[in-house]
Structures are given as C-alpha cells and as structure tokens.
Amino acid sequence: MSIKRIDVGARMSGAVVHGNTVYLAGQVGEGATVTEQCKDALAEVDRLLAAAGSDKSKILQTLIYLSDISDFAEMNAAWEAWVDPANTPARATSEAKLAAPKYKVEFIVTAAI
C-alpha cells in the first residue's frame, strides 16, 4: 500500500496518507487568545484534509492539547463552532506543555478519505 506525504519538511510532514486514512501533524495557530489560535489551527486542519482528499465530516479522532486546562470552555466554544455537528469524532483533551510558550492549543487529527 502506498504512502503519500503532504507538505513534507526536514522534520515532519503536515499530513501522511496511508490507505484510506490521513494522519495530520499537530496543528497550532497564531493569535493572542485560545479562540484565535483554534480558528487558525482548524483552518489549517481544513486545508490539509482537503489536500488529502478529505474533510472535517470524515474525522475519526482528534487529540487536543491545551497549555492551560482552564481554557477548556473557550476551546470547546471554538471547536463546536467549527466541527461538523452531524459527524463529531472521537475526541480527547489534555493539558500539556506545548512546543513554544506562545502556543495555547494543538490539534492532532486522524481522518478517513
């Protein structure tokens, strides 16, 4: 079975397609607030899924990391405004130290094609 890599970089690819599944690298966004970062990161999720031949209605699982779990409600509001309500994925959210202090939220997505 072939493997297709999207947005290949020296350290990682933005997405990897294997069979009928696409795996996205962790997506973070720019902005001062959790809401701004969510919107930016989720727009990148949309872009990568489209490049792989998928979309948010086909997301199987999302792992969400917050640098501060007290931002859970704000993240949920942004998520609920974005996610396909008829096709919500399995999801987990945890608090974690992210790659840089400016990042407040990171999304890791696996989707069907």
DRENPA-3360 file (N, C-alpha, C; in nm, 2 decimals, always signed):
BEGIN
1 = MSIKRIDV = +0.09/-0.12/+0.00/+0.00/+0.00/+0.00/+0.09/+0.12/+0.00 ~ +0.05/+0.22/-0.08/+0.14/+0.34/-0.09/+0.12/+0.44/+0.02 ~ +0.22/+0.52/+0.04/+0.22/+0.63/+0.14/+0.24/+0.76/+0.07 ~ +0.15/+0.86/+0.09/+0.16/+0.99/+0.03/+0.18/+1.09/+0.14 ~ +0.28/+1.17/+0.13/+0.32/+1.28/+0.23/+0.28/+1.41/+0.17 ~ +0.22/+1.50/+0.25/+0.18/+1.63/+0.21/+0.26/+1.73/+0.30 ~ +0.30/+1.84/+0.23/+0.38/+1.94/+0.30/+0.50/+1.88/+0.37 ~ +0.58/+1.82/+0.30/+0.70/+1.75/+0.35/+0.80/+1.85/+0.39;
9 = GARMSGAV = +0.86/+1.83/+0.51/+0.96/+1.92/+0.56/+1.08/+1.83/+0.61 ~ +1.18/+1.90/+0.66/+1.30/+1.83/+0.70/+1.27/+1.75/+0.83 ~ +1.18/+1.79/+0.91/+1.15/+1.73/+1.04/+1.02/+1.64/+1.04 ~ +0.92/+1.69/+0.96/+0.80/+1.61/+0.96/+0.72/+1.66/+0.83 ~ +0.61/+1.58/+0.81/+0.52/+1.62/+0.70/+0.39/+1.68/+0.77 ~ +0.32/+1.76/+0.70/+0.20/+1.82/+0.75/+0.09/+1.71/+0.77 ~ +0.09/+1.62/+0.67/-0.01/+1.51/+0.67/+0.06/+1.39/+0.60 ~ +0.01/+1.27/+0.64/+0.05/+1.15/+0.57/-0.07/+1.07/+0.55;
17 = VHGNTVYL = -0.08/+1.02/+0.42/-0.20/+0.94/+0.38/-0.14/+0.80/+0.36 ~ -0.21/+0.70/+0.42/-0.18/+0.56/+0.41/-0.32/+0.49/+0.39 ~ -0.33/+0.42/+0.28/-0.46/+0.36/+0.25/-0.57/+0.47/+0.24 ~ -0.68/+0.45/+0.32/-0.79/+0.54/+0.32/-0.79/+0.63/+0.45 ~ -0.67/+0.65/+0.51/-0.66/+0.72/+0.63/-0.56/+0.83/+0.61 ~ -0.59/+0.95/+0.67/-0.49/+1.06/+0.67/-0.46/+1.10/+0.81 ~ -0.34/+1.11/+0.84/-0.29/+1.15/+0.98/-0.22/+1.29/+0.97 ~ -0.28/+1.38/+1.04/-0.22/+1.52/+1.04/-0.12/+1.53/+1.16;
25 = AGQVGEGA = -0.02/+1.61/+1.13/+0.08/+1.65/+1.23/+0.00/+1.75/+1.33 ~ +0.05/+1.77/+1.44/-0.01/+1.86/+1.54/-0.02/+2.00/+1.48 ~ -0.14/+2.06/+1.49/-0.17/+2.19/+1.43/-0.19/+2.29/+1.54 ~ -0.11/+2.40/+1.53/-0.12/+2.51/+1.62/-0.15/+2.63/+1.54 ~ -0.20/+2.74/+1.61/-0.24/+2.86/+1.53/-0.17/+2.98/+1.59 ~ -0.19/+3.09/+1.52/-0.14/+3.22/+1.57/-0.25/+3.29/+1.63 ~ -0.22/+3.39/+1.72/-0.32/+3.47/+1.78/-0.29/+3.48/+1.93 ~ -0.35/+3.58/+1.99/-0.33/+3.61/+2.13/-0.42/+3.52/+2.22;
33 = TVTEQCKD = -0.53/+3.48/+2.17/-0.63/+3.41/+2.25/-0.64/+3.26/+2.21 ~ -0.70/+3.18/+2.29/-0.73/+3.04/+2.26/-0.82/+3.04/+2.14 ~ -0.92/+3.12/+2.14/-1.02/+3.13/+2.03/-0.95/+3.16/+1.90 ~ -0.86/+3.26/+1.89/-0.79/+3.29/+1.77/-0.70/+3.18/+1.73 ~ -0.63/+3.12/+1.82/-0.54/+3.01/+1.78/-0.62/+2.89/+1.74 ~ -0.74/+2.86/+1.80/-0.82/+2.75/+1.75/-0.87/+2.77/+1.61 ~ -0.92/+2.89/+1.58/-0.97/+2.92/+1.45/-0.86/+2.91/+1.34 ~ -0.74/+2.95/+1.37/-0.63/+2.95/+1.28/-0.58/+2.80/+1.26;
41 = ALAEVDRL = -0.57/+2.73/+1.37/-0.52/+2.59/+1.36/-0.63/+2.50/+1.29 ~ -0.75/+2.53/+1.31/-0.86/+2.45/+1.25/-0.87/+2.48/+1.10 ~ -0.84/+2.60/+1.06/-0.84/+2.64/+0.92/-0.73/+2.56/+0.85 ~ -0.62/+2.54/+0.92/-0.51/+2.46/+0.86/-0.55/+2.31/+0.86 ~ -0.62/+2.26/+0.96/-0.68/+2.13/+0.95/-0.76/+2.11/+0.82 ~ -0.85/+2.21/+0.80/-0.93/+2.21/+0.68/-0.85/+2.20/+0.55 ~ -0.74/+2.28/+0.55/-0.66/+2.28/+0.43/-0.59/+2.15/+0.41 ~ -0.53/+2.10/+0.51/-0.46/+1.97/+0.50/-0.55/+1.85/+0.46;
49 = LAAAGSDK = -0.67/+1.85/+0.53/-0.77/+1.75/+0.49/-0.81/+1.76/+0.34 ~ -0.83/+1.88/+0.30/-0.87/+1.90/+0.15/-0.75/+1.85/+0.06 ~ -0.63/+1.88/+0.10/-0.51/+1.83/+0.02/-0.51/+1.68/+0.01 ~ -0.56/+1.62/+0.12/-0.55/+1.47/+0.12/-0.68/+1.41/+0.06 ~ -0.77/+1.49/+0.02/-0.90/+1.44/-0.03/-1.00/+1.40/+0.07 ~ -1.00/+1.47/+0.18/-1.09/+1.45/+0.29/-1.15/+1.58/+0.34 ~ -1.23/+1.58/+0.44/-1.28/+1.70/+0.51/-1.32/+1.67/+0.65 ~ -1.37/+1.77/+0.72/-1.39/+1.75/+0.86/-1.51/+1.66/+0.89;
57 = SKILQTLI = -1.59/+1.63/+0.80/-1.70/+1.53/+0.82/-1.65/+1.39/+0.83 ~ -1.52/+1.37/+0.79/-1.47/+1.24/+0.79/-1.36/+1.22/+0.90 ~ -1.35/+1.31/+0.99/-1.26/+1.30/+1.10/-1.30/+1.18/+1.19 ~ -1.20/+1.10/+1.22/-1.23/+0.98/+1.31/-1.19/+1.01/+1.45 ~ -1.08/+1.08/+1.47/-1.04/+1.11/+1.61/-0.96/+1.24/+1.61 ~ -0.97/+1.31/+1.72/-0.90/+1.43/+1.74/-0.84/+1.43/+1.88 ~ -0.71/+1.46/+1.90/-0.65/+1.47/+2.03/-0.62/+1.62/+2.04 ~ -0.66/+1.68/+2.15/-0.64/+1.82/+2.17/-0.56/+1.84/+2.30;
65 = YLSDISDF = -0.46/+1.93/+2.28/-0.37/+1.96/+2.40/-0.38/+2.11/+2.42 ~ -0.41/+2.14/+2.55/-0.42/+2.28/+2.60/-0.30/+2.31/+2.69 ~ -0.24/+2.42/+2.67/-0.13/+2.45/+2.77/-0.18/+2.48/+2.91 ~ -0.31/+2.52/+2.91/-0.38/+2.55/+3.04/-0.52/+2.50/+3.03 ~ -0.55/+2.39/+3.11/-0.68/+2.33/+3.10/-0.79/+2.42/+3.14 ~ -0.76/+2.53/+3.21/-0.87/+2.63/+3.24/-0.92/+2.69/+3.11 ~ -0.86/+2.68/+3.00/-0.91/+2.73/+2.87/-1.00/+2.63/+2.80 ~ -1.04/+2.52/+2.87/-1.12/+2.42/+2.81/-1.25/+2.47/+2.75;
73 = AEMNAAWE = -1.32/+2.55/+2.82/-1.45/+2.61/+2.78/-1.43/+2.70/+2.65 ~ -1.33/+2.78/+2.65/-1.31/+2.87/+2.54/-1.27/+2.78/+2.42 ~ -1.19/+2.68/+2.43/-1.15/+2.59/+2.32/-1.28/+2.52/+2.27 ~ -1.36/+2.47/+2.36/-1.48/+2.40/+2.32/-1.57/+2.49/+2.24 ~ -1.58/+2.61/+2.28/-1.67/+2.70/+2.20/-1.62/+2.72/+2.06 ~ -1.49/+2.73/+2.04/-1.43/+2.74/+1.91/-1.45/+2.61/+1.83 ~ -1.42/+2.50/+1.90/-1.44/+2.37/+1.84/-1.58/+2.34/+1.79 ~ -1.68/+2.37/+1.88/-1.82/+2.35/+1.85/-1.87/+2.44/+1.73;
81 = AWVDPANT = -1.81/+2.56/+1.71/-1.84/+2.64/+1.60/-1.78/+2.59/+1.47 ~ -1.68/+2.50/+1.48/-1.61/+2.45/+1.36/-1.65/+2.31/+1.32 ~ -1.66/+2.22/+1.42/-1.68/+2.08/+1.39/-1.82/+2.05/+1.32 ~ -1.82/+1.95/+1.24/-1.94/+1.91/+1.17/-2.03/+1.84/+1.28 ~ -2.15/+1.91/+1.32/-2.23/+1.85/+1.43/-2.29/+1.72/+1.40 ~ -2.30/+1.68/+1.27/-2.36/+1.55/+1.23/-2.26/+1.44/+1.23 ~ -2.13/+1.48/+1.24/-2.02/+1.38/+1.23/-1.91/+1.41/+1.33 ~ -1.94/+1.42/+1.46/-1.84/+1.45/+1.56/-1.75/+1.33/+1.58;
89 = PARATSEA = -1.62/+1.35/+1.59/-1.53/+1.24/+1.60/-1.51/+1.20/+1.75 ~ -1.44/+1.09/+1.77/-1.39/+1.06/+1.90/-1.29/+1.16/+1.94 ~ -1.29/+1.20/+2.06/-1.20/+1.32/+2.10/-1.15/+1.30/+2.24 ~ -1.03/+1.35/+2.26/-0.97/+1.36/+2.40/-0.90/+1.49/+2.41 ~ -0.91/+1.55/+2.53/-0.84/+1.68/+2.56/-0.76/+1.66/+2.68 ~ -0.63/+1.71/+2.68/-0.54/+1.70/+2.79/-0.47/+1.83/+2.80 ~ -0.41/+1.86/+2.92/-0.32/+1.97/+2.94/-0.18/+1.92/+2.92 ~ -0.10/+2.00/+2.84/+0.03/+1.96/+2.81/+0.12/+2.09/+2.79;
97 = KLAAPKYK = +0.24/+2.08/+2.82/+0.34/+2.18/+2.78/+0.36/+2.17/+2.63 ~ +0.33/+2.28/+2.55/+0.34/+2.27/+2.41/+0.48/+2.32/+2.36 ~ +0.50/+2.31/+2.23/+0.64/+2.33/+2.17/+0.70/+2.47/+2.20 ~ +0.62/+2.57/+2.22/+0.66/+2.70/+2.25/+0.56/+2.77/+2.34 ~ +0.61/+2.86/+2.43/+0.52/+2.92/+2.53/+0.40/+3.00/+2.46 ~ +0.42/+3.04/+2.34/+0.31/+3.12/+2.28/+0.19/+3.04/+2.24 ~ +0.21/+2.91/+2.23/+0.10/+2.82/+2.18/+0.01/+2.78/+2.30 ~ -0.12/+2.79/+2.28/-0.22/+2.76/+2.38/-0.29/+2.63/+2.35;
105 = VEFIVTAA = -0.30/+2.59/+2.23/-0.38/+2.48/+2.19/-0.31/+2.41/+2.07 ~ -0.32/+2.27/+2.06/-0.27/+2.20/+1.95/-0.38/+2.09/+1.92 ~ -0.40/+2.06/+1.79/-0.49/+1.96/+1.74/-0.42/+1.86/+1.66 ~ -0.44/+1.73/+1.70/-0.39/+1.62/+1.62/-0.51/+1.54/+1.57 ~ -0.52/+1.53/+1.43/-0.64/+1.48/+1.37/-0.60/+1.35/+1.28 ~ -0.69/+1.26/+1.29/-0.69/+1.14/+1.20/-0.82/+1.13/+1.13 ~ -0.82/+1.12/+1.00/-0.95/+1.12/+0.93/-0.95/+1.01/+0.82 ~ -1.07/+0.97/+0.78/-1.09/+0.88/+0.66/-1.08/+0.97/+0.54;
113 = I = -1.06/+0.90/+0.43/-1.06/+0.97/+0.30/-1.18/+0.93/+0.22;
% end
